[in-house]
Amino acid sequence: MENKTFPELKKLIFASEISFSEKEDLAWLFAEASEEEINAAFDLFTEDQSWIKKVSDNYHTKKIALLADDAEMWKKILTEEEKMLKKKGKHD
């Protein structure tokens, strides 16, 4: 896996179709990410830009569940996330 940098990932995020506030939130999320996580996100987003929206939506839903302290909502999010990742794995 080729080394990517956070600025390259941020550029991809800000070129996407999500709202400006979603772009900012997603950029902040990855600002603290490891090099490995940045590389994986960069590769995923480059391969299929629809994943930018999927990751952004998932992140925002998780924030809502945490703020609401809703364990059932959190479980549902993780179940949906697992399905999404398994589906992606079948296409690789």
N, C-alpha and C positions, 0 to 999 in steps of 0.2 A: 504494500500500500504506500503510495507516494505521500510525502509529508505535505499537508495543507496548512494554511495559517488561518487564524481567526478572521483577519480582514477579508480573505477570499470567501470565507463562509458568510460573513456579514454582507458582502456584496451580493451573493446569491439570494440571501434572505430579502434584502432591500429591493431586488429586481423582481420579486415575486408579486403575485396578485393580492396578497393579504393586506389588510388595512395597515396604515402607518403605525398605529399603536400596537398592533399584533407583531409587526416587524421589530419594533423596539423591544417588546417583551421577549421575543424569541432570541434576539441578539443578546440581551442581558442574560438569558438562560445559558447560552453558549459561552458567554464571556468568562465564566468560571470553569468551563469544561476542560477536561484533559486533552492533550494532543491526540490521543487515540479516539476520543469521542468526537472531536472536531473533524478528524479525518473520515470517520465513519459517516457523520452527518453530511459532510461535503460530498462524499461519494454517492450517498443515497439521494441527496437533493439534485445532484448533477444527472444521475441516472433517470430520475423521475421527479420533476418539480412539483407534482401533486403532493408529494410527501411533506413539503414545507407547510402546506395547509393542514395536513393530517397531524403533524407534530405540534403545530401551533394550537389547533383545536384541542388536542389531547392535553397539552400543558394547561390551557385555560380551564378545562373541565376539572383537572386535578386541583388547581388552585381553589375553585369553587367548593369542591368536596372537602378540602382541608379547612377552609374558612368556616364551612358549615359544620365541621366535625362530624361528617356523615360517613360512617364506616360502610354502610350498604352501598352508597354511591361510589365509594372508593373501590369496593370489590367489583362492582359492575364495570367501572372504568378499566380495571386491570384485566377483567375477562375479555372486554372488547379489544383492548390493546393486544392481548395474546392472540386473539382471532386474526387481527389485522397483520400481525407479524408472521403468523403461520401461513396466511394467505400469500404474503410477500415472499416467504421462503419457498413456496411451491412454484413461484414464477422465476426464481433465480436459476 
